[in-house]
Amino acid sequence: MFKSLITSASVAALGFSAASALADSTEFSAVSTSVSVAPVNPQFDIFAPQERQSADRIDYTAWSEAMNYLVYTMGPSIREAPSRAEATLGSRLIYGHQSRYRLEGNRVMFSFFNDELRNMVADYRLELEQLGNQIDITTLPRNEQLAYWLNLHNVAVMEKIAQEWPIRQPREIEIDGIPFDQAKFITVRGVTMSPHDIRHQIVFRNWENPKVIYGFWRGEIGGPSLPSDAFTGLNVSQVLERNAREFVNSLRGTQNRGERLQISTIYDEARPYFFVNWPNDIRSHLIGYANEEVSALIAKTTETEAVVYEADIADLAGGVREPSYVEVSSDGVANSFRIPRGTARLLREQAQRAENAREQRGPRTGTVIFNPISLPGQENNGEVD
């Protein structure tokens, strides 16, 4: 089970154990739905970061260990839509993911959740809430604060989806008739809040760097990926950087149709906070993370429209419980483990995509993440503004 221990050495040690493994000056035209800044709610003023900060840190080892079991890493996009999914032999039904984005973005293995695991995730959300009641989050280093809000948001989203699974699109989930993204089912320091509130009332208002948008997992394929490790004060800047590059260089982030640059609708949500001079600000932001292929795509377009999004659930099974399964085999030997046929198809497609990528681009090199430290008398330059 999850449990938290408040100590003087570390603000919170969260332990986990489970019985089973879980640009230039060119002017561009814009085509986009303008999104206004969320009305200021003074209740959230108590979460504004303070200038005087402590050196305490939060230990998320528990959540990282859980995420290593719960999150399936799909790998980087190769910007090629997969072929159309075909029905299984002897059937006209197609189970599992069929989206053109189905090979992009990490997945949570909701189809393998049982009641015990669902309760663990719910309990962990409550642990994080209680942590926010026991200590003043606003006095922690800014990266610690950011990691806390990102983790709380993502755990809460995972909890609600797990409770409602199977479901094809998380946006269909409601709590007392309110879409769960806007439902106030989270409480910290007596303030009830929704995932939307965490994004708009706390993080978007108090952080200036737009890369914070890549830390919010929405449970949908179309959004930024859920990392396979928890955010921490030490890794948050680097993990956001990695998530940003993955998303910008994926089909979920950027496409083109003729001279129109088509980008994700998540940029429209963040537009009033980070991209006021639209579309120049967003194009400059994208170029900062774009690889050579996407940079060329951006350069050849003149219009910008935020229209790309896939609302299907970011799981392995497509949000459905299939009636048939296939045996898992290794080196031709069957194991006592079965997975849905749609999931098996998705994993085969992913393996084939990885093989195609190796043939086209050669072997991939590893990713090294450097966590900056502060020596006596030095500033920590790894803080996210």
C-alpha positions, -999 to 999 in steps of 0.1 A, spaced: 0 0 0 9 36 -3 19 55 29 36 88 36 60 97 64 67 133 73 103 137 86 127 165 91 152 148 67 128 147 38 95 165 36 77 133 27 89 98 21 62 80 2 66 42 3 51 17 -21 47 -21 -20 23 -43 -39 16 -80 -40 17 -81 -78 37 -63 -105 20 -38 -117 117 327 -352 122 357 -373 100 388 -378 78 373 -405 41 378 -398 19 347 -401 -18 345 -403 -37 325 -377 -68 304 -378 -77 294 -342 -104 296 -316 -94 322 -291 -94 309 -255 -96 335 -228 -77 334 -195 -97 316 -168 -114 341 -144 -92 346 -114 -104 328 -83 -89 344 -52 -91 311 -33 -61 300 -52 -39 329 -42 -26 309 -12 -8 286 -37 13 314 -53 50 305 -48 68 325 -21 101 342 -26 116 329 6 119 291 1 131 262 21 155 235 9 132 206 16 123 181 -11 95 156 -16 104 119 -23 82 104 -50 100 71 -52 68 53 -44 50 67 -74 80 62 -97 80 25 -88 43 22 -95 46 41 -128 73 17 -139 47 -10 -138 16 10 -149 30 29 -179 39 13 -212 64 33 -232 56 36 -269 88 53 -280 92 84 -301 70 92 -331 84 85 -366 57 108 -380 41 81 -401 4 71 -396 0 33 -393 -21 14 -419 -57 8 -413 -65 -17 -385 -80 -49 -398 -106 -71 -382 -95 -104 -368 -99 -136 -388 -135 -148 -389 -149 -115 -376 -160 -81 -389 -153 -64 -355 -122 -44 -349 -112 -42 -313 -85 -20 -298 -71 13 -311 -78 24 -346 -67 60 -345 -39 73 -368 -21 84 -337 -24 50 -320 14 44 -320 22 77 -304 24 86 -267 29 64 -236 0 43 -224 -14 33 -190 -23 -4 -187 -58 2 -174 -70 -32 -187 -48 -49 -161 -60 -28 -131 -79 -47 -104 -98 -33 -74 -67 -33 -52 -47 -13 -76 -75 12 -83 -78 17 -45 -40 22 -43 -41 50 -69 -71 66 -51 -53 64 -18 -22 79 -32 -41 109 -45 -54 114 -9 -18 110 4 -7 139 -19 -37 160 -8 -28 154 29 8 163 22 -3 196 9 -22 201 42 7 192 64 34 214 48 33 247 30 39 238 -6 45 274 -15 77 276 6 94 247 -13 118 253 -42 98 262 -73 107 229 -90 94 210 -60 62 229 -61 58 223 -99 65 186 -95 39 184 -67 11 200 -88 20 179 -119 19 147 -100 -13 155 -81 -30 164 -114 -19 133 -132 -26 109 -103 -61 124 -100 -67 119 -137 -55 83 -136 -77 76 -106 -109 87 -122 -102 70 -155 -93 37 -137 -126 39 -118 -146 43 -150 -127 19 -173 -136 5 -198 -144 38 -215 -133 49 -250 -128 87 -243 -120 101 -208 -139 133 -216 -171 113 -214 -165 108 -176 -187 130 -154 -188 135 -116 -223 146 -105 -231 157 -140 -199 178 -145 -170 167 -169 -144 153 -146 -117 177 -159 -138 205 -144 -152 186 -114 -138 198 -80 -129 164 -65 -94 174 -52 -90 193 -20 -58 209 -7 -57 233 23 -95 235 23 -96 246 -14 -116 223 -36 -102 221 -72 -104 203 -105 -76 192 -128 -85 223 -149 -80 245 -118 -46 230 -112 -36 239 -147 -52 273 -150 -55 287 -115 -21 275 -101 5 265 -127 -3 286 -158 -7 317 -136 25 312 -116 50 298 -141 62 317 -171 79 289 -191 55 273 -215 71 239 -213 50 233 -181 21 224 -205 39 192 -214 37 179 -178 -1 176 -177 -14 142 -187 -51 142 -198 -56 104 -202 -60 109 -239 -38 100 -268 -39 136 -282 -22 151 -251 14 151 -238 27 117 -228 27 104 -192 63 98 -182 72 64 -168 87 81 -137 72 106 -113 81 142 -116 105 154 -89 122 186 -80 154 173 -95 141 159 -128 111 181 -136 129 205 -159 146 177 -179 115 155 -181 94 184 -194 121 192 -219 120 156 -231 82 155 -232 82 188 -252 105 174 -279 85 142 -282 52 160 -285 63 188 -309 79 163 -332 49 140 -332 18 140 -355 -1 148 -323 18 181 -320 24 193 -356 12 186 -391 6 206 -422 -21 208 -448 -7 228 -477 5 261 -464 -14 257 -431 5 246 -400 -19 224 -380 -10 221 -343 -25 206 -312 -55 222 -295 -35 221 -262 -17 252 -275 -49 270 -278 -57 263 -242 -23 277 -231 -24 306 -256 -36 334 -232 -8 326 -208 22 318 -229 14 327 -266 -2 361 -265 14 373 -297 -3 345 -317 8 329 -340 44 342 -338 49 332 -302 37 296 -308 57 292 -340 88 304 -322 81 280 -293 77 250 -317 109 258 -336 127 257 -303 119 220 -299 115 209 -335 138 185 -352 150 191 -388 120 176 -404 95 196 -383 115 228 -386 113 225 -424 75 219 -421 70 250 -400 92 271 -423 71 262 -454 38 271 -439 22 306 -435 -10 300 -416 -15 284 -381 -45 266 -369 -49 247 -336 -71 219 -347 -53 186 -340 -64 164 -312 -73 127 -305 -96 122 -276 -93 84 -274 -80 69 -242 -43 65 -237 -44 29 -228 -34 -3 -246 -69 -18 -253 -88 12 -268 -110 15 -238 -129 -18 -244 -129 -52 -227 -126 -77 -254 -143 -111 -254 -113 -129 -268 -76 -131 -259 -44 -145 -273 -16 -164 -255 17 -146 -250 47 -165 -262 84 -160 -259 108 -177 -284 79 -199 -295 70 -210 -260 35 -201 -247 34 -185 -213 5 -187 -188 -5 -151 -197 -31 -138 -221 -37 -103 -235 -66 -90 -256 -63 -94 -294 -65 -56 -299 -36 -51 -275 -16 -78 -292 -21 -61 -325 -11 -27 -311 21 -42 -297 29 -59 -330 24 -26 -348 47 -9 -324 74 -35 -328 72 -32 -366 74 6 -364 105 4 -342 121 -20 -367 112 3 -396 127 33 -377 159 14 -372 161 6 -409 154 41 -420 175 61 -394 200 36 -381 203 26 -344 190 51 -319 213 64 -292 204 66 -256 191 96 -237 211 110 -209 193 132 -183 215 155 -163 202 166 -129 218 199 -119 229 203 -83 238 234 -64 272 237 -48 278 260 -19 276 296 -31 261 287 -64 226 292 -78 205 263 -90 200 271 -127 176 241 -132 146 259 -119 116 262 -142 105 299 -143 
